[in-house]
Amino acid sequence: MMQRVFTGAIEEISQCLAGFSTDIENCLDSSAWEKLTEVLASRQSYFEKILFAAEGELYIQALIPLVEKVLEQDSAAFGRIQDHKKKLIEQYALLENGRRAIKAYTGRDLG
């Protein structure tokens, strides 16, 4: 009976973390940065709750692979964010070059 409760709790945590991962991916796909901040804060609160309530070595050992998976997903998400940031910097540089060219051509400041 105890093993079933334990397995059920770990499965519930796994499903909840998967839901956070889906939400994070959706935020990244739609560039919903404010929503991403909210999702990450909610996930942090959830982690604090489950880790504060963690009792027993077996339970903690069962959480480790879940946390490692989240870290891997976060690393991939961070890479996506860095790629997006790089694209934005490139677009900004193009915009600034265009503004300078127009300013030089017209003699007016567009900033």
VOTITOR-677024 format. One record per residue: x, y, z of N, C-alpha, C in turn; residue in one letter. Coordinates in steps of 0.1 Angstrom, whole numbers. Example, Ala and Ser with C-alpha at 12.3 -4.5 7.8 and 13.67 -1.06 7.14 Angstrom:
# residues 2
n.X n.Y n.Z ca.X ca.Y ca.Z c.X c.Y c.Z residu
132 -57 78 123 -45 78 132 -33 78 a
128 -22 71 137 -11 71 129 0 79 s
This chain:
# residues 111
n.X n.Y n.Z ca.X ca.Y ca.Z c.X c.Y c.Z residu
8 -12 0 0 0 0 9 13 0 m
19 13 9 28 24 10 35 27 -4 m
39 16 -10 46 17 -23 37 24 -34 q
24 20 -34 15 26 -43 13 41 -41 r
12 44 -28 10 59 -25 23 66 -29 v
34 61 -26 47 67 -30 48 68 -45 f
45 58 -52 46 58 -67 36 68 -73 t
24 68 -67 14 78 -71 18 92 -69 g
25 95 -58 29 108 -55 40 113 -65 a
49 104 -68 60 107 -77 54 109 -91 i
45 101 -95 38 102 -108 31 115 -109 e
24 119 -98 17 132 -98 27 144 -100 e
38 143 -93 48 153 -94 53 154 -108 i
56 142 -114 61 141 -127 51 148 -137 s
39 145 -136 28 151 -145 28 166 -143 q
28 170 -131 28 185 -128 40 192 -134 c
52 186 -133 64 192 -139 63 191 -154 l
57 181 -160 55 180 -174 46 191 -179 a
35 194 -171 27 205 -174 34 219 -174 g
43 221 -164 51 233 -164 60 234 -177 f
65 222 -180 74 222 -192 66 226 -205 s
54 221 -206 46 224 -217 42 239 -218 t
39 244 -206 36 258 -205 48 267 -209 d
60 263 -204 72 270 -208 75 270 -223 i
73 258 -229 75 257 -243 65 266 -251 e
53 266 -246 43 274 -253 47 289 -251 n
52 293 -240 56 307 -238 67 310 -247 c
77 301 -249 88 303 -258 84 304 -272 l
75 295 -276 70 295 -290 63 308 -293 d
56 314 -284 48 326 -287 54 339 -282 s
67 337 -277 74 349 -272 66 356 -261 s
59 348 -252 51 354 -241 60 355 -229 a
68 365 -229 79 366 -218 73 369 -205 w
63 377 -204 57 380 -190 50 367 -185 e
43 360 -194 37 347 -190 48 337 -186 k
59 337 -193 70 328 -189 75 331 -175 l
76 343 -172 80 347 -158 71 342 -148 t
58 343 -151 47 337 -142 48 322 -140 e
50 315 -151 51 301 -151 63 296 -143 v
75 303 -146 87 299 -138 85 302 -123 l
79 313 -120 77 316 -105 67 305 -99 a
57 301 -106 48 291 -101 55 277 -100 s
64 274 -110 72 262 -109 81 262 -97 r
87 274 -95 96 275 -83 89 273 -70 q
77 279 -69 69 277 -57 65 262 -55 s
62 255 -66 59 241 -66 71 233 -61 y
83 236 -66 95 229 -62 97 231 -47 f
95 243 -42 97 246 -28 88 238 -20 e
75 237 -25 65 229 -17 69 214 -17 k
72 208 -28 75 194 -28 88 191 -21 i
98 199 -22 110 197 -15 109 199 0 l
101 208 4 99 211 18 92 199 24 f
83 193 17 75 182 22 82 169 20 a
93 168 14 100 156 11 105 149 24 a
100 137 26 104 129 37 109 116 33 e
120 112 38 126 99 35 135 99 23 g
145 90 25 156 89 15 151 84 1 e
142 75 2 136 69 -11 129 80 -19 l
121 88 -12 113 99 -18 123 109 -24 y
133 113 -17 142 122 -22 150 117 -34 i
154 104 -33 161 97 -44 152 96 -57 q
139 95 -55 130 94 -66 128 108 -72 a
130 119 -65 128 132 -70 140 136 -79 l
152 130 -76 164 134 -83 163 133 -98 i
158 122 -104 157 122 -118 147 132 -124 p
137 135 -116 127 145 -121 134 159 -121 l
142 162 -111 149 175 -111 159 176 -122 v
166 165 -124 176 164 -135 170 167 -149 e
158 161 -151 151 163 -163 147 178 -165 k
143 184 -154 139 198 -155 151 206 -158 v
163 203 -152 175 210 -155 179 209 -170 l
177 197 -176 180 195 -190 171 204 -198 e
158 204 -195 148 212 -202 151 226 -201 q
155 231 -189 158 245 -187 171 249 -195 d
180 240 -196 192 243 -204 188 245 -219 s
179 236 -224 175 238 -238 167 250 -240 a
158 253 -230 150 266 -231 159 278 -230 a
170 278 -222 179 289 -221 186 291 -234 f
189 280 -241 195 281 -254 186 287 -264 g
173 284 -264 163 290 -273 162 305 -270 r
162 309 -257 162 323 -253 174 330 -258 i
186 324 -257 198 331 -261 197 333 -276 q
192 323 -284 191 324 -298 182 335 -302 d
171 336 -295 161 347 -297 167 361 -294 h
175 361 -283 182 374 -280 191 378 -291 k
199 368 -296 208 371 -306 201 377 -319 k
190 371 -322 182 376 -334 177 390 -332 k
173 393 -319 168 406 -316 179 416 -317 l
191 412 -312 203 421 -313 206 424 -328 i
206 414 -336 208 415 -350 198 425 -357 e
185 423 -353 175 431 -359 177 446 -355 q
180 448 -342 182 461 -337 194 468 -345 y
205 460 -347 216 466 -354 212 470 -368 a
204 461 -375 199 465 -388 191 477 -388 l
182 479 -378 174 490 -377 182 503 -375 l
192 502 -366 201 513 -363 209 517 -376 e
213 507 -383 221 510 -395 211 517 -405 n
199 513 -406 189 519 -415 186 533 -411 g
185 536 -398 183 549 -393 194 558 -396 r
206 553 -394 218 561 -397 219 565 -412 r
216 555 -420 216 557 -435 206 568 -439 a
194 567 -433 183 577 -436 187 591 -431 i
193 591 -419 198 604 -413 208 610 -422 k
217 602 -427 228 607 -435 222 612 -449 a
212 605 -454 206 608 -467 198 621 -466 y
190 622 -454 181 633 -453 186 644 -445 t
196 641 -436 201 651 -427 192 653 -415 g
183 644 -413 174 645 -401 176 633 -392 r
173 636 -379 174 626 -369 160 619 -367 d
160 606 -369 147 598 -368 145 592 -354 l
155 593 -345 154 586 -332 144 591 -323 g
